[in-house]
């Protein structure tokens, strides 16, 4: 499986029940089929990064905390089939939400 196959399966799994918009797409066929796609999905920005060499995919959610040093939070890392079967199904059922435990704790401003 390369990135384009993963992207097509992911979008096909979501398109019947969730409205989404493709924001950004990068595909590097010379790098073992690696790529990255960013979507606006259920009011949140998500990013899918596929590493063709290790056949591993990572799903990132944009951190809603604008002052955070971590702009993206990793919510899934694993095999592409698991992303399609499990995560895409969960995204269809509910809006993606960040758990409080995954967010960095806010710091008090220095004076």
Secondary structure, 3 states (H helix, E strand, C coil): CCHHHHHHHHHHHHCCCCCEEEEEEEEEHHHCCEEEEEEEECCEEEEEEEECCCCEEEEEEECCCCCCCCCEEEEEEECHHHHHHHHHHHHHHCCCCCCHHHCCCCCCCCC
